[in-house]
Amino acid sequence: MDVADVEFWESIYAAGTPPWDQAAPAPPLVRVIEETELPAHARVFVPGCGFGHEALWLAAHDYHVTAVDFAPAAIEGLRYRAQAAGVAIDVIEADVFDLPTELGGGFDALVEHTCFCAIDPHRRHDYARIAAQLLGHAGVLLGLFFEVAGTIEEGPPFPTTRSDIIRHFEPAFEINRIEQPEDSFSRRQGREWLASMRRREI
Ligand SMILES: C[S@@+](CC[C@H](N)C(=O)[O-])C[C@H]1O[C@@H](n2cnc3c(N)ncnc32)[C@H](O)[C@@H]1O
């Protein structure tokens, strides 16, 4: 099966709690969101949201959140969690490479968490371009990237290094920081890159 096919991801959800799910927002992302001091009620986009732990955290902190995943099980899981938490999130079942046009741009921030390493590596430039187009003037991408060694054939997750992140995002983003966080979940310690970047003006 192909990672571009929703059935690939749906079959992982069907097998039980997916292996990437940490049941909580990633501490480095929460920290960088707080440090970034987004405007009150900022519009935030979360691609490949899975069960949406960051989306839930953002909504609980009064941001206007749009979360997208193409796997129905992820969408159902996030809708259930949002209802249980009493928070409002625009949860959209869609392919990040084929987003509904009404989504437009104008988001203040995009929060990336292990979506980059999940998509076909040949589509990474497209992914970075789409991320930039979703953002408005001075929009920021706050990302926690899972570092992956190995070959494309072994993925997903697909090989991801610090230089891969810089190479793919730098054309559309000014990278303000990219560092290995010390507050990763214990099983991801030393295997993540926390990045903060601002959309370049076109
Ligand atoms: C590794 S999981 C990460 C989920 C979540 N961000 C997290 O960190 O818990 C990747 C997610 O991206 C979704 N995904 C992969 N390719 C996608 C695409 N082209 N469009 C939308 N969602 C996609 C999968 O269904 C899956 O839920």
The ligand as an ORCA input file, in Angstrom:
! r2SCAN-3c Opt
* xyz 0 1
  C       2.518      9.911     11.973
  S       0.845     10.418     12.042
  C       0.937     11.863     13.071
  C      -0.371     12.219     13.713
  C      -0.286     13.408     14.684
  N       0.211     14.594     14.037
  C       0.564     13.063     15.863
  O       1.724     13.531     15.932
  O       0.074     12.325     16.732
  C       0.584     11.085     10.426
  C      -0.875     11.481     10.193
  O      -0.926     12.165      8.940
  C      -2.046     11.697      8.226
  N      -1.722     11.903      6.807
  C      -0.738     11.323      6.073
  N      -0.743     11.772      4.818
  C      -1.759     12.682      4.751
  C      -2.290     13.481      3.710
  N      -1.768     13.458      2.477
  N      -3.334     14.289      3.998
  C      -3.885     14.319      5.232
  N      -3.452     13.567      6.263
  C      -2.387     12.760      6.015
  C      -2.232     10.247      8.634
  O      -3.553      9.802      8.434
  C      -1.834     10.314     10.115
  O      -2.960     10.560     10.918
*
